[in-house]
Amino acid sequence: MNDLYSRQQVELMRAAEAETLEVREEHQELADGYGREIKRQRDLFVPYTMRREAAPQAK
């Protein structure tokens, strides 16, 4: 998972630094894909109730 987080962060940095809209969108799409994979893996290993309990509560 750490590798996926690292790759996602690199792509987000590359998107932010991109000189053209086309390159920015490509890096953003890669980052989004890593985000989806992170969520998929997290959902496999962390039951829904645990994620919900760990979320900050609104006051």
Contacts in CASP RR format, 6 or more apart in sequence:
PFRMAT RR
TARGET T0000
AUTHOR 0000-0000-0000
METHOD contacts of the structure
MODEL  1
MNDLYSRQQVELMRAAEAETLEVREEHQELADGYGREIKRQRDLFVPYTM
RREAAPQAK
1 38 0 8 1.000
1 41 0 8 1.000
1 42 0 8 1.000
4 34 0 8 1.000
4 35 0 8 1.000
4 37 0 8 1.000
4 38 0 8 1.000
4 41 0 8 1.000
5 34 0 8 1.000
5 38 0 8 1.000
7 30 0 8 1.000
7 34 0 8 1.000
8 31 0 8 1.000
8 33 0 8 1.000
8 34 0 8 1.000
8 35 0 8 1.000
8 38 0 8 1.000
11 27 0 8 1.000
11 28 0 8 1.000
11 30 0 8 1.000
11 31 0 8 1.000
11 34 0 8 1.000
12 27 0 8 1.000
12 28 0 8 1.000
12 31 0 8 1.000
14 23 0 8 1.000
14 27 0 8 1.000
15 23 0 8 1.000
15 24 0 8 1.000
15 25 0 8 1.000
15 27 0 8 1.000
15 28 0 8 1.000
15 31 0 8 1.000
16 24 0 8 1.000
18 24 0 8 1.000
18 27 0 8 1.000
42 51 0 8 1.000
END
